[in-house]
Amino acid sequence: MPQLDTSTWLLVIFLMIMALFCTYQLKMLNQKMISIYPSNNITSVTKMQLPWEKKWTKIYLPHSSPLQF
């Protein structure tokens, strides 16, 4: 039975890692990254009020609170 030639495995693994790295870099090149530093020219988003936010709603006490009359 012939022996398995493993002399080229290191080269194959190295080239595979390089190819994956290049593919990843090319994919990330087209992505828009979010900046961690806020810029001053960001437009503010106005919050739209929903119908139930305009009305007053009764707020009940949690069950663990004692009753107050």
C-alpha positions in Angstrom: 0.0 0.0 0.0 1.5 3.4 -1.0 2.3 5.9 1.7 0.3 9.2 1.8 2.4 12.1 0.7 1.9 14.9 3.2 4.7 17.2 2.0 2.4 19.5 0.1 -0.2 19.8 2.9 1.4 22.8 4.5 1.5 24.7 1.2 -2.2 23.8 0.5 -3.3 24.9 4.0 -1.3 28.1 3.7 -2.7 29.0 0.3 -6.2 28.2 1.4 -5.9 30.6 4.4 -4.5 33.3 2.1 -7.4 32.8 -0.3 -10.0 33.0 2.5 -8.3 36.1 3.8 -8.4 37.8 0.4 -12.0 36.8 -0.2 -13.0 38.2 3.2 -11.1 41.4 2.5 -12.8 41.8 -0.9 -16.3 41.2 0.7 -15.6 43.7 3.5 -14.4 46.3 1.0 -18.0 46.9 -0.1 -19.6 47.0 3.4 -20.4 50.3 5.1 -18.9 50.4 8.5 -20.6 52.1 11.5 -18.4 54.7 13.1 -18.1 54.5 16.9 -17.5 58.3 17.0 -20.7 60.2 16.4 -20.4 62.9 13.7 -22.1 66.3 14.0 -23.9 66.1 10.7 -26.2 63.2 11.6 -29.8 64.2 11.0 -32.1 63.7 14.0 -34.9 61.2 13.6 -38.2 62.4 14.7 -40.2 59.9 16.8 -43.6 59.2 15.4 -46.2 59.1 18.1 -48.5 56.1 18.1 -52.2 56.5 18.9 -52.0 54.7 22.2 -49.1 56.9 23.3 -51.2 60.1 23.0 -53.9 58.7 25.4 -53.6 58.6 29.2 -53.6 55.0 30.4 -54.1 53.9 34.0 -51.0 52.4 35.6 -51.7 49.6 38.0 -49.6 48.7 41.0 -47.7 45.5 40.9 -49.2 42.5 42.7 -46.5 42.6 45.4 -47.5 46.2 46.5 -49.9 46.7 49.4 -53.3 48.0 48.6 -53.7 51.7 49.1 -57.2 53.3 49.3 
